[in-house]
Amino acid sequence: MNLRTLGKTGKKISEIGFGAWGIGKSWWGTTDDVESLRALRRAIDLGITFFDTAYVYGDGHSEQLISRAFKESGAPHFIATKCPPLNMQWPADPRTPPEEAFPENWIVQCTERSLKNLGLESLDLQQFHVWTDAWMSRDEWKNAIVKLKKQGKIRGFGVSINDLDPDSALQLVDSGLVDTVQVIYNIFEQAPETTLFPLCRKKDVGVIVRVPLDEGGLSGTLTPRTRFEDDDFRARYFADGRLEETCAHVEKIKPLLGPYAPTLPELALKFILAHPAVSTVIPGMRKVKNVEANARLSGGTPLPERVLQELKKHAWIRARQPLDD
């Protein structure tokens, strides 16, 4: 497993991370805790050290499963979680006062709650689950982060950037107040390359890439006839013809598969890891077979430059669909 430095945290983490939204038993349909724990254990065995979770992933359930897996293994790890906004609004609205989303006592309360769920005394990384640069001029949230770092309850601070709006955190990155950002970046969504990624490299801010497979759109498993369970958010994400459009775009990408990337997920993940700003990519993994397939590609043959350039042509500007992680 290749390791990369997570920005100015200085920590070496696995370039393939474990996205733990799906194991939280919320929003992804039927989930089996036994299989989720197997997937976590297998990830640990294969050298995955970066695990990204959040309190809202099952009201702490995802955090608790991660805690169980690491208590059993004792392996080194880096755990990132997220503090939800008090008003539970996704995405962040620039008109919302930060005191309604992230008041100081709420940030502290959420951090202590996640520490308990994870069985830890200190979080490697606490992230705000939404963000808008409209909050930059206010001090309350900043005071909370400084306080938590001084108390040793968190080591690093980051934000999860609003989906399909990578420029909404440029002021924060430029300020030096943030250690990491988490952002959607994949073959379809390439906008972060323009301004965010160069600024992150300049400011030594770690980049955590989420939604690398477009919520399954780039997994190679969907067809126009795919149907989702009622409690699976993808029933809405791929609604109104988006599933059919996605499948049509995927068919145009498939000719680029080759010995360097024989499957669509491998092609998609290697495209992301080819960018020097990326610290780690966090595909959601609920099954052992997915963990093994994703971990296997680390350190493998990189994509040829000609393939990378061809994939650049497949950026797809789409209307925002509700709910990302």
C-alpha positions as CSV (number, residue, x, y, z in Angstrom):
1,M,0.0,0.0,0.0
2,N,1.5,3.3,-1.1
3,L,1.5,6.1,1.6
4,R,1.1,9.8,1.0
5,T,1.5,12.8,3.3
6,L,-1.7,14.4,4.4
7,G,-0.8,18.0,3.9
8,K,0.7,19.9,6.8
9,T,-0.5,17.3,9.3
10,G,2.7,15.6,8.2
11,K,1.0,12.2,8.7
12,K,1.7,9.4,6.2
13,I,-1.6,7.7,5.3
14,S,-2.7,5.1,2.8
15,E,-3.5,6.5,-0.6
16,I,-6.6,4.2,-0.7
17,G,-8.8,5.1,2.3
18,F,-11.9,3.5,3.7
19,G,-15.1,5.5,3.1
20,A,-17.4,4.4,6.0
21,W,-20.7,6.1,5.1
22,G,-22.2,2.9,3.7
23,I,-21.5,0.8,6.9
24,G,-23.5,3.2,9.0
25,K,-26.8,1.5,8.2
26,S,-28.3,4.7,6.8
27,W,-29.1,5.9,3.3
28,W,-27.5,2.9,1.4
29,G,-30.2,0.3,1.8
30,T,-29.6,-3.1,3.5
31,T,-26.3,-3.3,5.3
32,D,-24.9,-6.2,7.3
33,D,-22.8,-5.4,10.3
34,V,-21.0,-8.8,10.2
35,E,-19.9,-8.1,6.6
36,S,-19.0,-4.5,7.4
37,L,-16.7,-5.7,10.2
38,R,-15.2,-8.2,7.8
39,A,-14.5,-5.5,5.3
40,L,-12.9,-3.3,8.0
41,R,-10.7,-6.1,9.2
42,R,-9.6,-6.9,5.7
43,A,-8.8,-3.3,5.0
44,I,-6.6,-3.2,8.1
45,D,-4.9,-6.5,6.9
46,L,-4.2,-5.0,3.5
47,G,-2.5,-1.8,4.8
48,I,-5.3,0.7,4.6
49,T,-4.7,3.2,7.4
50,F,-7.1,6.1,6.6
51,F,-10.7,5.7,7.7
52,D,-13.2,8.4,7.1
53,T,-16.5,8.4,9.0
54,A,-19.0,10.9,10.5
55,Y,-21.5,11.0,13.3
56,V,-24.5,11.2,11.0
57,Y,-23.5,7.9,9.4
58,G,-26.1,6.0,11.4
59,D,-26.0,8.3,14.4
60,G,-22.6,7.1,15.4
61,H,-23.0,3.5,14.2
62,S,-20.2,3.8,11.6
63,E,-17.9,5.2,14.2
64,Q,-18.7,2.4,16.6
65,L,-18.0,-0.3,14.1
66,I,-14.6,1.3,13.3
67,S,-13.9,1.3,17.0
68,R,-14.7,-2.4,17.3
69,A,-12.4,-3.3,14.4
70,F,-9.4,-1.4,15.8
71,K,-9.8,-2.7,19.3
72,E,-9.5,-6.2,17.9
73,S,-6.5,-5.4,15.7
74,G,-4.4,-2.8,17.5
75,A,-3.0,-1.8,14.1
76,P,-1.9,1.8,13.4
77,H,-4.5,4.0,11.9
78,F,-5.7,7.5,11.1
79,I,-9.4,8.2,11.7
80,A,-11.2,11.2,10.4
81,T,-14.7,12.0,11.4
82,K,-17.2,14.9,10.9
83,C,-19.2,17.2,13.0
84,P,-22.7,17.7,11.5
85,P,-24.2,21.2,11.3
86,L,-26.5,21.9,14.2
87,N,-29.3,23.0,11.7
88,M,-28.7,19.8,9.7
89,Q,-28.7,21.7,6.4
90,W,-26.9,20.2,3.4
91,P,-25.4,22.0,1.5
92,A,-24.3,25.0,3.6
93,D,-26.2,28.2,2.8
94,P,-24.0,31.3,2.8
95,R,-27.0,33.2,4.2
96,T,-27.0,31.0,7.4
97,P,-25.1,32.5,10.3
98,P,-22.3,30.2,11.5
99,E,-23.8,30.3,15.0
100,E,-26.8,28.4,13.6
101,A,-24.6,25.7,12.0
102,F,-21.5,25.4,14.1
103,P,-21.8,27.2,17.5
104,E,-18.8,26.6,19.8
105,N,-20.6,24.4,22.3
106,W,-22.0,22.2,19.5
107,I,-18.6,21.6,18.0
108,V,-17.2,20.6,21.4
109,Q,-20.2,18.4,22.1
110,C,-20.0,16.6,18.8
111,T,-16.3,16.0,19.2
112,E,-16.7,14.5,22.6
113,R,-19.6,12.3,21.3
114,S,-17.4,11.0,18.4
115,L,-14.5,10.4,20.8
116,K,-16.8,8.2,22.9
117,N,-18.1,6.3,19.9
118,L,-14.6,5.7,18.6
119,G,-13.1,4.8,22.0
120,L,-10.4,7.5,21.5
121,E,-8.9,10.2,23.6
122,S,-8.0,12.3,20.6
123,L,-9.3,12.5,17.0
124,D,-6.7,12.5,14.2
125,L,-9.0,14.7,12.2
126,Q,-12.2,16.5,13.0
127,Q,-14.1,18.0,10.0
128,F,-17.1,20.2,9.5
129,H,-19.6,18.2,7.4
130,V,-20.5,21.3,5.4
131,W,-18.8,24.6,4.7
132,T,-19.2,28.1,3.2
133,D,-16.6,30.8,3.0
134,A,-19.3,33.2,4.2
135,W,-18.3,32.0,7.7
136,M,-14.7,33.1,7.5
137,S,-15.2,36.4,9.3
138,R,-16.7,34.9,12.4
139,D,-14.7,33.7,15.3
140,E,-16.8,31.3,17.3
141,W,-16.1,28.2,15.3
142,K,-12.4,29.2,15.1
143,N,-12.3,29.5,18.9
144,A,-13.7,26.0,19.3
145,I,-11.1,24.5,17.0
146,V,-8.2,26.2,18.8
147,K,-9.7,25.1,22.2
148,L,-10.0,21.5,21.1
149,K,-6.5,21.4,19.7
150,K,-5.1,22.9,22.9
151,Q,-7.0,20.3,24.9
152,G,-5.5,17.5,22.7
153,K,-9.0,16.3,21.7
154,I,-8.3,16.9,18.0
155,R,-5.0,16.9,16.1
156,G,-6.2,18.2,12.8
157,F,-9.1,20.2,11.4
158,G,-10.7,20.0,8.0
159,V,-14.0,20.6,6.1
160,S,-16.1,18.7,3.7
161,I,-16.7,21.0,0.8
162,N,-20.2,21.4,-0.6
163,D,-20.8,19.0,-3.4
164,L,-20.0,20.2,-6.9
165,D,-18.9,23.6,-5.5
166,P,-15.1,23.3,-4.9
167,D,-14.5,27.0,-4.9
168,S,-16.7,27.5,-1.8
169,A,-13.7,26.9,0.4
170,L,-10.9,28.8,-1.3
171,Q,-10.8,31.6,1.4
172,L,-10.5,28.9,4.1
173,V,-7.7,27.1,2.3
174,D,-5.8,30.4,1.7
175,S,-6.2,31.4,5.3
176,G,-4.0,28.6,6.7
177,L,-6.7,27.7,9.3
178,V,-7.4,24.3,7.8
179,D,-5.3,21.2,7.6
180,T,-7.4,19.3,5.0
181,V,-10.3,19.6,2.7
182,Q,-12.6,16.8,1.5
183,V,-14.0,17.3,-2.0
184,I,-15.9,15.4,-4.8
185,Y,-13.5,14.7,-7.6
186,N,-13.8,12.0,-10.3
187,I,-13.8,11.4,-14.0
188,F,-17.1,13.2,-14.4
189,E,-16.4,16.0,-11.8
190,Q,-13.0,17.6,-12.6
191,A,-13.7,21.2,-11.5
192,P,-11.4,21.0,-8.4
193,E,-8.4,20.8,-10.7
194,T,-8.8,24.4,-11.8
195,T,-8.4,26.5,-8.6
196,L,-8.8,24.4,-5.5
197,F,-6.0,21.8,-6.1
198,P,-3.3,24.3,-7.0
199,L,-4.2,26.4,-4.0
200,C,-4.1,23.3,-1.7
201,R,-0.6,22.4,-3.0
202,K,0.6,26.0,-2.4
203,K,-0.8,26.0,1.1
204,D,0.1,22.4,1.9
205,V,-3.5,21.4,2.6
206,G,-4.3,17.7,2.4
207,V,-6.9,16.6,-0.1
208,I,-9.3,13.8,0.7
209,V,-11.3,12.8,-2.4
210,R,-14.8,11.5,-1.8
211,V,-17.4,10.1,-4.3
212,P,-14.7,8.8,-6.5
213,L,-17.1,6.4,-8.3
214,D,-19.9,8.9,-8.6
215,E,-22.1,7.0,-6.0
216,G,-21.8,3.9,-8.1
217,G,-22.1,5.5,-11.5
218,L,-18.4,4.6,-12.2
219,S,-18.5,1.2,-10.6
220,G,-19.4,-0.6,-13.8
221,T,-22.3,-2.4,-12.0
222,L,-25.2,-0.1,-13.0
223,T,-27.5,-0.4,-16.0
224,P,-30.5,1.6,-17.1
225,R,-32.6,-1.2,-15.5
226,T,-31.0,-1.0,-12.1
227,R,-33.4,-0.3,-9.3
228,F,-32.6,0.7,-5.7
229,E,-34.2,0.0,-2.4
230,D,-36.6,2.6,-1.0
231,D,-34.1,3.6,1.7
232,D,-31.2,3.9,-0.7
233,F,-30.5,7.5,-1.4
234,R,-29.3,6.6,-4.9
235,A,-32.9,6.1,-5.9
236,R,-33.1,10.0,-5.8
237,Y,-29.5,10.6,-6.9
238,F,-30.1,8.7,-10.2
239,A,-33.7,9.9,-10.7
240,D,-35.1,11.9,-13.5
241,G,-33.1,10.2,-16.3
242,R,-29.7,10.6,-14.6
243,L,-29.2,6.8,-14.4
244,E,-29.7,6.4,-18.2
245,E,-27.4,9.4,-18.9
246,T,-24.7,8.0,-16.5
247,C,-24.7,4.6,-18.2
248,A,-24.4,6.3,-21.6
249,H,-21.4,8.3,-20.4
250,V,-19.8,5.2,-18.9
251,E,-20.1,3.3,-22.3
252,K,-18.0,6.1,-23.9
253,I,-15.3,5.6,-21.2
254,K,-15.0,1.8,-21.5
255,P,-12.8,1.8,-24.6
256,L,-10.1,3.3,-22.4
257,L,-9.8,0.2,-20.2
258,G,-6.6,-1.8,-20.7
259,P,-3.9,-3.8,-18.9
260,Y,-3.1,-0.7,-16.8
261,A,-6.7,-0.7,-15.6
262,P,-8.9,-3.6,-16.6
263,T,-12.0,-2.5,-14.6
264,L,-13.9,0.7,-14.5
265,P,-13.3,1.3,-10.7
266,E,-9.6,0.8,-11.2
267,L,-9.6,3.3,-14.1
268,A,-11.6,5.8,-12.0
269,L,-9.4,5.5,-8.9
270,K,-6.1,5.6,-10.8
271,F,-7.4,8.8,-12.6
272,I,-7.8,10.4,-9.2
273,L,-4.5,9.2,-7.7
274,A,-2.7,10.6,-10.8
275,H,-3.2,14.1,-9.5
276,P,-0.4,15.3,-7.3
277,A,-2.7,17.3,-5.0
278,V,-4.6,14.2,-3.8
279,S,-3.6,12.7,-0.5
280,T,-6.1,9.9,-0.4
281,V,-9.2,8.7,-2.0
282,I,-12.1,7.1,0.0
283,P,-14.3,4.8,-2.0
284,G,-17.2,3.4,0.1
285,M,-16.5,-0.2,0.9
286,R,-19.1,-2.5,2.5
287,K,-17.9,-5.8,1.3
288,V,-14.6,-7.7,1.5
289,K,-14.4,-8.1,-2.3
290,N,-14.5,-4.3,-2.8
291,V,-11.8,-3.8,-0.2
292,E,-9.5,-6.3,-1.9
293,A,-10.1,-4.9,-5.4
294,N,-9.5,-1.3,-4.3
295,A,-6.5,-2.0,-2.2
296,R,-4.9,-4.1,-4.9
297,L,-4.5,-1.2,-7.3
298,S,-2.2,0.8,-5.0
299,G,1.3,0.7,-6.3
300,G,0.2,-0.8,-9.6
301,T,0.9,0.4,-13.1
302,P,-0.1,4.1,-13.4
303,L,-2.3,5.3,-16.2
304,P,-0.5,6.2,-19.4
305,E,-0.4,10.0,-20.0
306,R,-2.5,9.5,-23.2
307,V,-5.2,7.8,-21.2
308,L,-5.2,10.6,-18.6
309,Q,-5.6,13.1,-21.4
310,E,-8.5,11.2,-22.9
311,L,-10.2,10.9,-19.6
312,K,-10.0,14.7,-19.2
313,K,-12.5,14.9,-22.1
314,H,-15.1,13.0,-20.1
315,A,-15.8,15.8,-17.6
316,W,-19.6,16.1,-17.3
317,I,-21.3,19.2,-16.0
318,R,-24.5,18.2,-14.3
319,A,-27.2,19.8,-12.3
320,R,-26.8,19.2,-8.5
321,Q,-28.6,16.1,-7.2
322,P,-29.6,16.0,-3.5
323,L,-27.5,14.3,-0.9
324,D,-23.8,13.4,-1.0
325,D,-21.7,12.1,1.9
